[in-house]
Amino acid sequence: MGSVPYGIEGYKTIAFEIAEQFDWQVPDFVIVPTAFGDGLYGTWKGFWELRRLGVTQAAPRMVAAEPFGPLAAALERGLEEGEPVPGGQTVAFSIGGTLSTHQALAALKESDGLAVTADDDAIMWAQAELARHEGLYVEASSACALAALHNGLQAGRIDPGSRVVAVLTSSGLKDPAATARRLPPVPESGPALAQVMEVLRETYGFDAEGA
């Protein structure tokens, strides 16, 4: 089992918000960073209820984004219940489990969903891409959703023409050390504005006059 069952009811609101923003249509895939799967199943339950009530005409395929892949292994082997898989250290420690739950597997089976794994390199690449192109600094476990999307596209498991929502769950400030280990040192400058601008110009090519 996962955590407190009432949490699943709270996670349903993720589905409600996504559907509302899509004008009560739904995307083809919704990717959720997954460990015990409360968020995954709660989001799926929200979409299931919207369809059952006639608010929407369809429900998305759910995708579990995982570092080690207990759900991916369970689906591949056709298991009714998940079994432990080998694990280790991961930057995505919030979702770095080696055994998932019944409800997480149920969400994938009921939605004809997928489980896609992503290693540390893919996750940190996704974190940097989100920061570079969207101005979003998310923790590694969040970035696992985008990494899973990339891997799913590369493997042909997600069609490039699909409408996809990747759920981002937490700020990168939760673990800035993981990011810092993959970046060059932050440059230092003197206290004067001119010194700061010189460092920005030399290090990042930033020119305030030309901006």
C-alpha positions as CSV (number, residue, x, y, z in Angstrom):
1,M,0.0,0.0,0.0
2,G,1.0,3.6,-0.3
3,S,0.4,6.4,2.2
4,V,-2.8,7.7,3.8
5,P,-5.8,6.7,1.6
6,Y,-7.3,10.2,1.8
7,G,-4.4,11.5,-0.2
8,I,-5.6,9.6,-3.3
9,E,-8.8,11.6,-3.1
10,G,-6.8,14.8,-3.0
11,Y,-4.7,13.8,-6.0
12,K,-7.9,13.6,-8.1
13,T,-7.8,17.4,-8.3
14,I,-4.8,17.1,-10.6
15,A,-7.0,15.4,-13.2
16,F,-9.8,18.0,-12.7
17,E,-7.3,20.9,-13.3
18,I,-5.8,19.3,-16.4
19,A,-9.2,18.6,-17.9
20,E,-10.4,22.1,-17.2
21,Q,-7.3,23.6,-18.8
22,F,-7.9,21.4,-21.9
23,D,-11.5,22.8,-22.1
24,W,-12.8,19.4,-20.7
25,Q,-11.0,17.4,-23.3
26,V,-8.2,15.2,-22.0
27,P,-4.6,14.6,-23.2
28,D,-3.5,11.3,-24.7
29,F,-0.9,10.7,-22.0
30,V,-0.4,12.0,-18.4
31,I,3.1,11.2,-17.0
32,V,3.5,11.1,-13.2
33,P,6.7,10.6,-11.3
34,T,6.0,7.4,-9.4
35,A,7.1,5.5,-6.3
36,F,4.2,4.1,-4.3
37,G,1.8,5.5,-6.9
38,D,-0.6,7.5,-4.8
39,G,-0.3,10.5,-7.2
40,L,-0.5,8.2,-10.2
41,Y,-3.6,6.4,-9.0
42,G,-5.3,9.5,-7.6
43,T,-4.9,11.3,-10.9
44,W,-6.2,8.3,-12.8
45,K,-9.2,8.1,-10.4
46,G,-10.0,11.7,-11.1
47,F,-10.0,11.1,-14.9
48,W,-12.0,7.9,-14.4
49,E,-14.7,9.8,-12.4
50,L,-14.9,12.6,-15.0
51,R,-15.5,10.1,-17.7
52,R,-18.0,8.1,-15.7
53,L,-20.0,11.3,-14.9
54,G,-20.0,12.3,-18.6
55,V,-17.9,15.5,-18.0
56,T,-15.3,14.1,-20.4
57,Q,-15.7,11.5,-23.2
58,A,-12.4,9.8,-22.7
59,A,-9.5,9.3,-20.2
60,P,-5.8,9.5,-20.9
61,R,-3.3,6.7,-20.7
62,M,-1.3,7.0,-17.5
63,V,2.5,6.8,-17.6
64,A,4.6,6.0,-14.5
65,A,8.0,7.6,-14.6
66,E,10.5,5.5,-12.6
67,P,14.2,5.4,-11.8
68,F,14.4,1.6,-11.2
69,G,11.2,0.3,-12.9
70,P,9.2,-2.0,-10.6
71,L,6.0,-1.1,-12.5
72,A,7.8,-1.5,-15.8
73,A,8.9,-5.0,-14.8
74,A,5.5,-5.9,-13.5
75,L,3.8,-4.9,-16.8
76,E,6.5,-6.6,-18.9
77,R,6.1,-9.9,-17.0
78,G,2.3,-9.7,-16.8
79,L,2.3,-9.8,-13.0
80,E,-0.9,-9.3,-10.9
81,E,1.2,-7.8,-8.1
82,G,4.5,-6.1,-8.3
83,E,7.8,-7.6,-7.1
84,P,11.0,-5.9,-5.9
85,V,13.6,-5.0,-8.5
86,P,17.3,-4.1,-8.1
87,G,17.9,-0.5,-7.0
88,G,20.6,1.8,-5.8
89,Q,21.4,5.5,-5.4
90,T,19.5,7.9,-7.6
91,V,19.2,11.7,-7.8
92,A,15.4,11.1,-7.9
93,F,15.4,9.9,-4.3
94,S,11.8,10.9,-3.7
95,I,10.7,8.2,-6.2
96,G,13.6,5.9,-5.9
97,G,11.7,2.8,-4.7
98,T,12.3,-0.8,-5.8
99,L,8.7,-2.0,-5.1
100,S,5.6,-0.2,-6.1
101,T,2.0,-0.8,-5.1
102,H,-1.2,-2.5,-6.1
103,Q,-3.0,0.8,-6.9
104,A,-0.1,2.1,-9.1
105,L,-0.2,-1.1,-11.2
106,A,-4.0,-0.9,-11.3
107,A,-3.8,2.7,-12.7
108,L,-1.6,1.5,-15.5
109,K,-3.7,-1.5,-16.4
110,E,-7.0,0.2,-16.2
111,S,-5.8,3.1,-18.4
112,D,-3.8,0.9,-20.8
113,G,-0.8,2.8,-19.6
114,L,2.9,2.6,-19.6
115,A,5.8,2.6,-17.2
116,V,9.0,4.2,-18.5
117,T,12.4,4.2,-16.7
118,A,14.9,7.0,-16.7
119,D,18.5,7.0,-15.3
120,D,20.3,9.8,-13.5
121,D,21.8,11.2,-16.7
122,A,18.5,11.4,-18.5
123,I,16.8,12.9,-15.4
124,M,19.5,15.6,-15.0
125,W,19.4,16.4,-18.7
126,A,15.6,16.9,-18.4
127,Q,16.1,19.2,-15.3
128,A,18.5,21.4,-17.3
129,E,16.2,21.5,-20.4
130,L,13.3,22.6,-18.2
131,A,15.4,25.4,-16.7
132,R,16.8,26.4,-20.1
133,H,13.7,26.5,-22.1
134,E,10.8,27.0,-19.6
135,G,12.5,28.8,-16.7
136,L,11.4,26.0,-14.4
137,Y,13.8,24.6,-11.7
138,V,12.3,21.3,-10.6
139,E,13.8,18.6,-8.4
140,A,15.2,15.5,-10.0
141,S,12.2,13.4,-9.1
142,S,10.0,15.9,-11.0
143,A,12.3,16.0,-14.0
144,C,11.9,12.2,-14.2
145,A,8.6,12.9,-15.9
146,L,10.1,14.8,-18.8
147,A,13.0,12.2,-19.0
148,A,10.4,9.4,-19.3
149,L,8.6,11.3,-22.0
150,H,11.9,11.7,-23.9
151,N,12.7,8.0,-23.5
152,G,9.1,7.0,-24.4
153,L,9.4,9.0,-27.6
154,Q,12.8,7.6,-28.5
155,A,11.5,4.0,-27.9
156,G,8.4,4.6,-30.1
157,R,6.1,4.0,-27.1
158,I,4.7,7.5,-27.3
159,D,3.6,8.9,-30.6
160,P,5.3,12.3,-31.4
161,G,1.9,13.7,-32.4
162,S,0.3,12.9,-29.0
163,R,-0.9,15.5,-26.5
164,V,1.1,14.8,-23.3
165,V,1.0,16.3,-19.8
166,A,4.0,15.8,-17.6
167,V,3.2,16.4,-13.9
168,L,6.0,18.3,-12.2
169,T,5.8,17.8,-8.4
170,S,8.4,19.8,-6.5
171,S,11.0,22.6,-6.7
172,G,14.7,22.0,-7.4
173,L,15.4,23.8,-4.1
174,K,14.5,20.6,-2.4
175,D,17.9,19.2,-3.5
176,P,20.1,21.9,-5.1
177,A,23.2,19.9,-4.3
178,A,22.2,17.3,-7.0
179,T,22.2,20.1,-9.6
180,A,25.3,21.8,-8.3
181,R,27.3,18.5,-8.7
182,R,26.6,18.7,-12.5
183,L,27.3,22.3,-13.1
184,P,30.5,24.5,-13.0
185,P,31.1,26.5,-9.8
186,V,29.1,29.7,-9.5
187,P,31.4,32.6,-10.3
188,E,32.2,35.3,-7.7
189,S,32.5,39.0,-8.1
190,G,33.3,42.1,-6.1
191,P,30.6,44.2,-4.5
192,A,30.5,46.9,-7.1
193,L,27.8,46.8,-9.9
194,A,30.5,47.2,-12.5
195,Q,32.3,44.1,-11.1
196,V,29.1,42.1,-11.1
197,M,28.4,43.1,-14.7
198,E,31.9,42.2,-15.8
199,V,31.6,38.7,-14.3
200,L,28.2,38.2,-16.0
201,R,29.6,39.3,-19.3
202,E,32.8,37.1,-19.1
203,T,31.0,34.0,-17.8
204,Y,27.6,34.1,-19.5
205,G,28.0,36.5,-22.3
206,F,25.4,38.8,-20.8
207,D,25.5,42.4,-22.0
208,A,23.0,44.7,-20.3
209,E,23.6,47.4,-22.8
210,G,22.7,45.1,-25.7
211,A,19.8,43.4,-23.9
